[in-house]
Amino acid sequence: MNMKVLPVRIAFFVALTLCAMLATGCSRNSMFGSKLTLANYDKITTGMSKTQVEQIMGPATTVETKDMIIFKKTTYRYEDGKNFAMITFKNDEVDGKDTNLSANP
């Protein structure tokens, strides 16, 4: 293979990859399919573990943990564009949840 052609091919591949990332907004959800759906959100019930939630929803976009002296509070926030879901854990079990997902997209 001609050594002058190799850098051109590499540059083309890098440019193509960057264009694909820009076209999808660099979102892992756009590239792999979002688990942030109302159907998945509805599967989350009080008392579930973090592992159970992650099996349904995947890894959270952000995680915040606070030690409240008598209990530990962790909040998982899932985001996909303007859509979000927040799952609140008390001592590592689901204690509450909130979302702006609706049945009519």
N, C-alpha and C positions, 0 to 999 in steps of 0.2 A: 504494500500500500504506500502511496506517495505520502511522505512526511508533511508536505504542505497542506494536504487535504484533511488530515486528522484534526488540526486545530479548528478548521472551518466546520467540520462535522460536530465537534464538541460544542462550539459556540452556537450552532444551530439547535442542538439538543437542549442546551441551557435556555436559550431564548424561547423555544417551544414549551418547555416546562414552566417558565415564568408566565408566559401567556395563559397557559391552562390554569395556573394558580390565580391569576388576576381575574380570569373569566368566572371562576367559582367563588371569588371573594376570599380565598385561602381558608375556607371553612371546612373543618373535618366533616361536618354534617352534610355539606353539599357534595363532598367527594365520596362519602361512604354511606349516605342515607341517614337521616336523623332518627334517633330513638325518642326525641322529644315530641310525642304525640299524645293526644287526649286518651287514647286507648291504653298506652303504657302508663300514663299518669294515674289513670283510674285503677290500675293494678296495685298501686302503692297503698298499703293499709297501715294503720297504727300498730306499732309493735314490731314491725319488720326491722331487720338488721341492715347495716350499711351495705354489707355484701349482697343481700337480697335486692336492695334498691339498685345497686350498681349492675346486677345481672339483668335487670329490666331496662334501666335508663342509660347504662354505660357510665363512664367516668364523668363527674360533674365538671362544669366549666370553671366554677370557683368553689372553694371550700373555706369556711370560716369557723373556727372553734374558739369557744370562750369557756373558761373555767369559772363557774358561778358559785364556788365554794361547796355548796351542797349537791351540785350536779354539774355535769359537763353538757354544754349546748353546742351542737354542730349544725351548721346550715350548708346544705348543698344547693347551689344555684345552677340550673341548666339554662342555656341560652341558645337560640337559633334565630338570628335576625331580631325581630321585635318580640318574638315569642319567648316566654320564660316559664320555668317552674322552680319553686323553692320547696325543698324538703327539710324540715327541722327535726333533729334528733335530740332526745334527752337521754343521756347516758347510753349512747350508741343504739337507741331504738327510735323508730319514727314516732314523733309526738304531734306533728302537724304538717300541713302542706298548703301551698298557694300557687296559683297559676293564672295566666291570662289566656290560656288555650280555650278554644270554643269548639262546639260541635260543627259549626258552619265556618269553614276557613275563609 
